[in-house]
Amino acid sequence: MNRALQSLTFAILLSVTTPLAAAAQERLCDTEFEDCRAPILNLIRNEQVGIDVAFWFMEDARYATELIKRFNAGLPIRIIVDQRANATKRLNAQTLATLSASGIPMREKFAGANILHFKMMLFQGQDMLEFSKANYADAEYVPISPTNFNDEAVYFTNDDRLTNSFRRRFDDLWTDTIAYRDYANMTNPPVRQYPMYPIDPSMNFPPLEDFINRTVTRFNVETQRIDAIVYRAYDDRLTNAVVRAVARGVPVRLITEPTEYRNPTRLFDSEHIDRMFMGGAQIKMRQHEGLTHEAAIVLRGLGEVIFGSSNWTNASAIEQDEHNFFYNPTLNKPWFYQWFADQFDGKWNDTTNFVSFQPLPPDAPSYSAPINGASGQGSQVTLTWQGGPWAHFYDIYLGTTTNPPAIVSNMQIGSPTDGVIEQFSVSNLQPGTTYHSGWASMELHDGRNTYGWRRQHAVRRNARRSARYDSGREFRRRRAVRVVLRHDGWKLPWTIPRHGR
């Protein structure tokens, strides 16, 4: 399809997107090519009984404007927020100030380090619930172009099992006086709005239930294929479950976000992506101009979908307030499963907006001590260096030849955090002897993604057995477990005095 025709198709798709009417059935909306904001705004405008809103951040003023209009018309509205988002989302502070000034009752989560990660609106009179992983920001619900959009799915449902589950959970948070407090316009103590509905077994609301433990149980019984779109991943339980699935013959395909892979504040994401890749998972990354932020898992053999707000992290699993829907065939929504299966396949086969993943090495390390040519050292010496970001494991080399042998392999030393000094002590050194030392820094163990000691013979030996790409498409694996992406060397001879100290 040429670019002009693609743009025309994109424009037509946007123009025919129909708003949800009050009596509409449930549906999913794809932010890659649909305007998913307009249905929400129309739900706000059409609501006659009451609206409950909870979000991590809101930077699109359209939502606040419409909510305030309905509140000024006499509609009851409750909003739960978390102003800690203001630290990185500057427009959120203005939104909170605007909503607060309108007189809408607001409460906030404030206790501890665990945030409110909800992104939902509940429309009481229309019996309609909207939730997703998308934050209420401009670009997250409406695509800009066919190559500039956020990867998200937005769910609109009037299924009482889900709407009542959210009614119960919203009331739980609204009346929580330990982790939540009044933010604005609260004249009386918070009270429940709804009956004490049970939470449906298909819903997962961390921290009430561990999201990752539940997800791993589904991975462990899948027999055909696991497909997942994941924004952030650094919990061992899911990483290990992916590797186990591949080992037992279940293919795993992942689509993930490249900025998280090299996010200096999330150093362990890259380690886990690399581990899954080297464990046999096929991985693609976003190439379009937007963001891959969605959280969706398709279990092909089970016919199940896991969709919601949680990342593959411990915080999202059991600490933050999250909402996740575990769809299974007993819920009688085959269209729901098929929608996510088709969405994943569409992205996976899109060679314009997504590309095959290639692992990256750690940053270049820097050496500290002992200095090159140092003398007068004792029989015990501490090797000191700064491994730089994304270096998690090290091989350490020490000997009396210029190409010394490894004395330690795959050891986790220090921290991948930039600026943290790594140290390793060696002892029983012989007096009057010149030693040569070196190391290889790795993003993960077994020597993968290496930067460090120059070992040309090792590079040559493994080059033929490295993981590779076949015609730039499907990832193919051979016997090897090593990918040497970058290598350099240094040699630091230092002498032990004959008589020691």
C-alpha positions as CSV (number, residue, x, y, z in Angstrom):
1,M,0.0,0.0,0.0
2,N,1.5,3.3,-1.0
3,R,1.8,6.2,1.5
4,A,-1.0,8.2,0.0
5,L,-3.5,5.3,0.0
6,Q,-2.4,4.4,3.5
7,S,-3.1,7.9,4.8
8,L,-6.5,8.0,3.0
9,T,-7.4,4.7,4.6
10,F,-6.3,6.0,8.0
11,A,-8.5,9.1,7.6
12,I,-11.5,7.1,6.6
13,L,-11.1,4.8,9.6
14,L,-11.1,7.8,11.9
15,S,-14.1,9.4,10.2
16,V,-16.3,6.3,10.5
17,T,-15.6,5.7,14.1
18,T,-19.0,6.0,15.8
19,P,-19.4,7.3,19.4
20,L,-20.8,5.0,22.0
21,A,-24.4,5.8,22.6
22,A,-25.9,5.3,26.1
23,A,-27.3,1.9,25.2
24,A,-24.3,0.7,23.2
25,Q,-22.9,-2.8,23.7
26,E,-19.3,-3.4,24.8
27,R,-16.4,-3.0,22.5
28,L,-12.7,-2.5,22.2
29,C,-11.0,0.5,20.6
30,D,-7.5,0.4,19.0
31,T,-5.6,3.6,19.4
32,E,-3.4,2.7,16.4
33,F,-6.1,3.8,14.0
34,E,-9.2,4.8,16.0
35,D,-10.2,7.9,17.9
36,C,-10.7,6.3,21.3
37,R,-11.2,9.7,23.1
38,A,-14.4,10.7,21.4
39,P,-16.5,7.8,22.8
40,I,-15.3,8.7,26.3
41,L,-16.2,12.4,25.9
42,N,-19.7,11.4,24.6
43,L,-20.2,9.1,27.6
44,I,-19.4,12.0,29.9
45,R,-21.8,14.3,28.0
46,N,-24.6,11.7,28.1
47,E,-24.4,10.6,31.7
48,Q,-27.4,11.5,33.9
49,V,-26.8,9.7,37.2
50,G,-23.1,9.9,38.2
51,I,-19.5,9.4,37.1
52,D,-16.6,7.9,39.0
53,V,-13.1,8.6,37.7
54,A,-9.6,7.3,38.8
55,F,-6.3,8.0,37.1
56,W,-2.5,8.1,37.5
57,F,-2.3,11.3,35.4
58,M,-4.5,13.4,33.1
59,E,-2.9,15.9,30.7
60,D,-5.6,16.2,28.1
61,A,-7.8,19.1,29.2
62,R,-10.8,17.9,27.2
63,Y,-11.7,15.3,29.8
64,A,-11.6,17.8,32.7
65,T,-13.6,20.3,30.6
66,E,-16.4,17.9,30.0
67,L,-16.4,16.6,33.5
68,I,-16.7,20.1,34.9
69,K,-19.6,20.9,32.6
70,R,-21.5,17.9,33.8
71,F,-20.7,18.7,37.4
72,N,-21.9,22.3,37.0
73,A,-25.1,20.8,35.6
74,G,-25.7,19.0,38.9
75,L,-24.3,15.6,38.0
76,P,-22.5,13.8,41.0
77,I,-18.9,13.1,40.2
78,R,-16.1,11.5,42.3
79,I,-12.4,11.6,41.3
80,I,-9.5,9.7,42.8
81,V,-6.0,11.0,41.9
82,D,-2.3,10.7,42.9
83,Q,-0.5,14.0,42.7
84,R,2.9,12.2,42.9
85,A,2.5,12.0,39.1
86,N,3.1,15.7,38.9
87,A,6.8,15.1,39.4
88,T,7.1,13.8,35.8
89,K,3.8,14.9,34.3
90,R,3.8,18.7,34.6
91,L,0.4,19.2,32.9
92,N,-1.2,16.8,35.5
93,A,-0.7,19.5,38.2
94,Q,-2.7,22.0,36.1
95,T,-5.5,19.4,35.5
96,L,-5.7,18.6,39.3
97,A,-5.9,22.4,40.0
98,T,-8.6,22.9,37.5
99,L,-10.7,20.0,38.7
100,S,-10.2,21.1,42.3
101,A,-11.3,24.6,41.6
102,S,-14.5,23.3,40.0
103,G,-15.8,21.9,43.3
104,I,-15.7,18.2,42.3
105,P,-15.1,16.0,45.4
106,M,-11.6,14.5,45.1
107,R,-9.5,12.1,47.1
108,E,-5.9,11.1,46.6
109,K,-3.6,8.2,47.3
110,F,-0.6,9.4,49.2
111,A,0.8,6.7,51.5
112,G,4.0,4.9,50.8
113,A,5.7,4.5,47.5
114,N,3.0,2.6,45.8
115,I,1.0,4.6,43.4
116,L,-2.6,4.7,42.1
117,H,-2.2,3.2,38.6
118,F,-5.9,3.1,37.7
119,K,-7.1,4.5,34.4
120,M,-10.9,4.2,34.4
121,M,-14.2,6.0,34.2
122,L,-17.5,4.4,35.4
123,F,-20.8,5.9,34.0
124,Q,-23.5,4.9,36.5
125,G,-26.6,5.7,34.5
126,Q,-25.4,4.2,31.3
127,D,-24.0,1.2,33.2
128,M,-20.8,1.6,31.1
129,L,-17.2,1.2,32.2
130,E,-14.1,2.3,30.4
131,F,-10.7,1.1,31.4
132,S,-7.3,0.5,29.8
133,K,-3.6,1.0,30.4
134,A,-3.7,4.4,28.6
135,N,-3.3,7.5,30.6
136,Y,-5.6,10.4,29.9
137,A,-3.1,12.3,27.8
138,D,-3.6,13.7,24.3
139,A,-1.6,11.2,22.2
140,E,-2.6,8.1,24.1
141,Y,-6.2,7.8,22.8
142,V,-5.9,9.4,19.3
143,P,-3.4,8.5,16.6
144,I,-1.5,11.3,14.9
145,S,-0.6,9.4,11.7
146,P,-0.1,5.8,10.5
147,T,3.4,5.9,11.9
148,N,2.8,8.0,15.0
149,F,0.5,6.5,17.6
150,N,0.5,4.9,21.0
151,D,-0.1,1.1,21.2
152,E,-3.1,0.8,23.5
153,A,-6.4,-1.0,23.7
154,V,-9.4,0.7,25.4
155,Y,-12.2,-1.4,26.7
156,F,-15.8,-0.2,27.0
157,T,-18.1,-2.7,28.7
158,N,-21.6,-2.9,30.3
159,D,-20.9,-6.5,31.6
160,D,-22.3,-6.4,35.1
161,R,-19.6,-8.7,36.3
162,L,-17.0,-6.1,35.4
163,T,-19.0,-2.9,36.1
164,N,-20.0,-4.1,39.6
165,S,-16.4,-5.3,40.3
166,F,-15.2,-1.8,39.6
167,R,-18.0,-0.2,41.6
168,R,-16.9,-2.3,44.6
169,R,-13.2,-1.5,44.1
170,F,-13.8,2.2,43.5
171,D,-15.8,2.4,46.8
172,D,-13.0,0.5,48.6
173,L,-10.5,3.1,47.6
174,W,-12.8,6.0,48.1
175,T,-13.4,5.1,51.7
176,D,-9.8,4.0,52.5
177,T,-8.5,6.3,55.2
178,I,-5.1,4.7,55.5
179,A,-3.5,5.0,52.1
180,Y,-6.0,7.7,50.8
181,R,-6.9,11.1,52.1
182,D,-9.1,14.0,51.1
183,Y,-7.7,16.1,48.3
184,A,-10.4,18.7,47.6
185,N,-14.0,19.6,48.2
186,M,-14.7,16.9,50.7
187,T,-17.3,18.3,53.2
188,N,-18.2,15.0,54.9
189,P,-16.3,11.7,55.5
190,P,-16.2,9.5,52.4
191,V,-19.0,6.9,52.2
192,R,-19.9,4.1,49.8
193,Q,-22.1,4.9,46.9
194,Y,-22.9,1.3,45.9
195,P,-23.9,-2.0,47.5
196,M,-21.0,-4.3,48.5
197,Y,-20.9,-6.1,45.2
198,P,-18.6,-9.1,45.0
199,I,-15.5,-8.9,42.8
200,D,-15.8,-11.2,39.9
201,P,-13.2,-14.0,39.7
202,S,-12.1,-12.7,36.3
203,M,-10.9,-9.4,37.8
204,N,-7.5,-8.9,39.4
205,F,-7.0,-5.8,41.6
206,P,-3.5,-5.6,43.0
207,P,-2.6,-5.4,45.8
208,L,-5.5,-7.6,46.7
209,E,-4.1,-10.4,44.5
210,D,-0.7,-10.8,43.0
211,F,-1.0,-10.1,39.2
212,I,2.2,-11.9,38.3
213,N,1.6,-15.1,40.4
214,R,-1.8,-15.4,38.7
215,T,-0.3,-14.8,35.2
216,V,2.4,-17.4,35.7
217,T,-0.2,-20.0,36.5
218,R,-1.7,-19.4,33.1
219,F,1.6,-19.4,31.3
220,N,2.5,-22.7,32.9
221,V,-0.6,-24.5,31.4
222,E,-0.5,-22.9,27.9
223,T,0.4,-25.5,25.2
224,Q,0.3,-23.7,21.9
225,R,1.7,-20.1,22.0
226,I,2.0,-17.1,24.2
227,D,1.8,-13.6,22.6
228,A,2.3,-10.5,24.7
229,I,2.6,-6.7,24.3
230,V,4.6,-5.5,27.3
231,Y,5.8,-2.0,28.1
232,R,8.1,-2.7,31.1
233,A,9.4,-6.1,32.3
234,Y,11.7,-6.9,35.1
235,D,10.1,-9.5,37.4
236,D,12.0,-12.9,37.5
237,R,8.7,-14.8,37.8
238,L,7.4,-13.9,34.4
239,T,10.8,-13.9,32.8
240,N,11.4,-17.4,34.0
241,A,7.9,-18.5,33.0
242,V,8.6,-17.3,29.4
243,V,11.9,-19.2,29.3
244,R,10.3,-22.3,30.7
245,A,7.5,-22.1,28.1
246,V,10.0,-22.0,25.2
247,A,12.0,-24.9,26.8
248,R,8.9,-27.1,26.7
249,G,8.1,-26.2,23.1
250,V,5.6,-23.4,23.5
251,P,6.6,-20.5,21.2
252,V,6.6,-17.0,22.8
253,R,6.4,-13.7,20.9
254,L,6.8,-10.4,22.6
255,I,6.4,-6.8,21.4
256,T,8.0,-4.3,23.7
257,E,9.1,-0.7,24.0
258,P,12.7,0.3,23.1
259,T,12.9,3.3,25.4
260,E,12.3,1.1,28.4
261,Y,15.0,-1.3,27.2
262,R,17.5,1.6,27.6
263,N,15.8,3.6,30.3
264,P,18.5,4.6,32.8
265,T,16.0,4.6,35.6
266,R,14.8,1.0,34.8
267,L,18.2,-0.7,34.4
268,F,16.8,-4.2,34.9
269,D,14.3,-4.1,32.0
270,S,17.1,-4.7,29.5
271,E,18.5,-7.6,31.4
272,H,15.1,-9.4,31.5
273,I,14.3,-8.7,27.8
274,D,17.8,-10.2,27.0
275,R,17.1,-13.2,29.1
276,M,13.8,-13.9,27.4
277,F,15.4,-13.4,24.0
278,M,18.3,-15.7,24.7
279,G,15.9,-18.2,26.2
280,G,14.2,-18.4,22.9
281,A,11.4,-15.8,22.9
282,Q,10.9,-14.0,19.6
283,I,10.9,-10.3,20.2
284,K,10.0,-7.2,18.2
285,M,10.3,-3.6,19.2
286,R,8.4,-0.4,18.2
287,Q,9.8,1.5,15.3
288,H,7.0,4.0,14.9
289,E,7.1,7.5,16.5
290,G,4.8,6.8,19.4
291,L,5.0,4.5,22.4
292,T,4.2,0.8,23.0
293,H,2.5,1.1,26.3
294,E,-0.2,-1.6,26.1
295,A,-0.5,-4.5,28.5
296,A,-2.1,-7.5,26.7
297,I,-1.3,-11.2,26.7
298,V,-2.9,-13.7,24.3
299,L,-2.8,-17.4,25.3
300,R,-3.6,-19.2,22.0
301,G,-4.2,-22.7,23.3
302,L,-6.3,-21.7,26.3
303,G,-8.3,-19.1,24.3
304,E,-7.5,-16.6,27.1
305,V,-6.5,-12.9,27.2
306,I,-5.0,-11.0,30.1
307,F,-5.5,-7.2,29.7
308,G,-5.2,-4.3,32.1
309,S,-2.9,-1.8,33.7
310,S,-0.1,-3.9,35.2
311,N,3.5,-4.0,33.9
312,W,5.6,-7.1,34.4
313,T,7.1,-5.7,37.6
314,N,6.8,-6.5,41.3
315,A,5.3,-3.0,42.0
316,S,2.5,-3.6,39.4
317,A,2.0,-7.1,40.6
318,I,1.4,-6.6,44.3
319,E,2.0,-3.1,45.5
320,Q,0.3,-0.5,43.3
321,D,-3.5,-0.2,42.8
322,E,-4.1,-1.8,39.4
323,H,-6.9,-3.4,37.4
324,N,-6.5,-6.4,35.2
325,F,-9.1,-8.6,33.4
326,F,-8.4,-12.3,33.0
327,Y,-10.6,-13.3,30.2
328,N,-11.4,-17.0,29.7
329,P,-13.8,-18.8,27.3
330,T,-16.4,-19.4,30.1
331,L,-17.2,-15.7,30.0
332,N,-18.6,-16.2,26.5
333,K,-16.9,-13.3,24.7
334,P,-15.1,-15.0,21.8
335,W,-15.0,-11.7,20.0
336,F,-12.8,-10.3,22.9
337,Y,-10.2,-13.1,22.4
338,Q,-10.2,-12.7,18.7
339,W,-9.9,-9.0,18.8
340,F,-6.6,-9.2,20.8
341,A,-5.3,-12.1,18.7
342,D,-5.9,-10.1,15.5
343,Q,-4.4,-7.0,17.0
344,F,-1.2,-8.8,18.0
345,D,-0.9,-10.5,14.6
346,G,-1.4,-7.2,12.9
347,K,1.4,-5.5,14.8
348,W,3.7,-8.5,14.5
349,N,3.4,-8.6,10.8
350,D,3.7,-4.8,10.4
351,T,7.2,-4.3,9.0
352,T,6.9,-0.5,9.0
353,N,6.1,0.1,12.6
354,F,7.8,-2.8,14.3
355,V,11.3,-4.4,13.8
356,S,13.1,-7.4,15.1
357,F,14.9,-6.9,18.4
358,Q,18.7,-6.9,18.6
359,P,20.3,-6.9,22.0
360,L,22.7,-4.2,23.0
361,P,25.9,-4.4,25.1
362,P,26.5,-2.5,28.3
363,D,28.2,0.9,28.2
364,A,31.9,1.0,28.1
365,P,33.4,0.3,31.6
366,S,36.2,2.4,33.2
367,Y,39.1,1.0,35.2
368,S,40.2,2.5,38.5
369,A,42.8,0.4,40.4
370,P,45.5,-0.9,40.6
371,I,46.9,1.5,38.1
372,N,48.8,0.2,35.1
373,G,52.4,-0.6,36.0
374,A,51.8,-0.2,39.7
375,S,54.4,-1.8,42.0
376,G,54.7,-2.3,45.7
377,Q,51.3,-4.2,45.9
378,G,50.6,-6.6,48.7
379,S,49.7,-10.3,48.4
380,Q,46.0,-9.3,48.4
381,V,44.8,-6.7,45.9
382,T,41.4,-5.2,45.2
383,L,40.5,-4.8,41.5
384,T,38.3,-1.7,41.2
385,W,36.4,-0.5,38.2
386,Q,33.1,1.2,37.2
387,G,31.1,-1.1,35.0
388,G,28.6,1.5,33.8
389,P,24.9,1.2,33.2
390,W,23.4,-2.2,32.1
391,A,26.4,-4.2,33.2
392,H,25.1,-6.9,35.6
393,F,27.6,-9.8,35.4
394,Y,31.4,-10.1,35.0
395,D,34.1,-12.5,34.1
396,I,37.4,-11.7,35.8
397,Y,40.7,-12.6,34.4
398,L,44.0,-12.8,36.3
399,G,47.4,-14.4,35.6
400,T,51.0,-13.9,34.8
401,T,50.6,-14.0,31.0
402,T,49.3,-11.2,28.8
403,N,46.2,-13.2,28.0
404,P,45.3,-14.4,31.5
405,P,42.7,-17.1,32.2
406,A,39.3,-16.4,33.8
407,I,39.3,-16.9,37.6
408,V,35.6,-16.0,38.0
409,S,32.8,-16.4,35.5
410,N,29.3,-15.0,35.4
411,M,29.5,-13.3,38.8
412,Q,27.1,-10.6,39.7
413,I,29.2,-7.8,41.2
414,G,28.2,-4.3,42.4
415,S,25.3,-2.6,40.7
416,P,24.4,-1.7,37.1
417,T,23.7,1.8,38.3
418,D,26.0,4.3,36.7
419,G,28.6,5.7,39.1
420,V,28.6,2.7,41.4
421,I,32.1,1.3,41.8
422,E,32.6,-2.5,41.4
423,Q,35.3,-4.3,43.4
424,F,36.8,-7.8,43.5
425,S,39.6,-8.9,45.8
426,V,42.3,-11.4,44.8
427,S,44.7,-12.9,47.3
428,N,47.6,-15.3,47.6
429,L,49.6,-13.4,45.1
430,Q,53.2,-14.3,44.8
431,P,56.0,-11.7,45.5
432,G,58.2,-10.4,42.7
433,T,55.6,-11.3,40.1
434,T,53.9,-9.3,37.4
435,Y,50.2,-10.0,37.0
436,H,47.8,-9.1,34.2
437,S,44.1,-8.6,34.9
438,G,41.0,-7.9,33.0
439,W,37.3,-8.4,32.9
440,A,34.3,-8.8,30.6
441,S,31.2,-7.0,31.6
442,M,27.8,-8.5,30.6
443,E,24.2,-7.5,30.6
444,L,23.3,-11.0,31.6
445,H,25.1,-14.1,32.6
446,D,26.5,-16.8,30.3
447,G,28.6,-14.2,28.5
448,R,25.9,-12.6,26.4
449,N,26.0,-9.0,25.3
450,T,29.7,-8.5,26.3
451,Y,31.9,-5.5,26.6
452,G,35.3,-5.8,28.1
453,W,38.4,-8.0,27.8
454,R,39.8,-8.5,24.3
455,R,39.5,-12.2,23.6
456,Q,39.7,-12.5,19.8
457,H,40.0,-16.3,19.9
458,A,36.7,-16.5,21.9
459,V,35.0,-14.1,19.5
460,R,36.1,-16.1,16.5
461,R,35.1,-19.4,18.1
462,N,31.6,-18.2,18.9
463,A,30.9,-16.0,15.8
464,R,29.6,-19.0,13.8
465,R,27.4,-20.1,16.6
466,S,25.8,-16.8,17.5
467,A,22.1,-16.0,17.6
468,R,21.2,-14.4,14.3
469,Y,18.3,-13.2,12.2
470,D,17.1,-15.0,9.1
471,S,16.5,-12.5,6.3
472,G,15.5,-9.9,8.9
473,R,12.4,-11.8,9.9
474,E,11.8,-14.7,12.3
475,F,14.5,-15.2,14.9
476,R,16.4,-18.4,14.5
477,R,18.5,-20.0,17.2
478,R,21.5,-22.3,16.8
479,R,23.4,-24.1,19.5
480,A,25.4,-21.2,20.8
481,V,24.5,-19.1,23.9
482,R,26.8,-16.2,23.2
483,V,26.4,-13.0,21.3
484,V,29.6,-10.9,21.4
485,L,28.3,-7.5,20.3
486,R,31.2,-5.3,21.2
487,H,34.6,-6.0,22.6
488,D,37.7,-4.0,23.6
489,G,40.7,-4.6,25.8
490,W,43.0,-3.4,28.4
491,K,45.9,-5.0,30.1
492,L,47.0,-3.9,33.5
493,P,50.2,-5.5,34.7
494,W,51.1,-4.8,38.3
495,T,54.0,-6.2,40.3
496,I,54.1,-7.8,43.7
497,P,57.3,-6.8,45.5
498,R,59.6,-9.7,46.4
499,H,59.4,-9.2,50.1
500,G,55.8,-8.0,50.3
501,R,54.6,-5.6,53.0
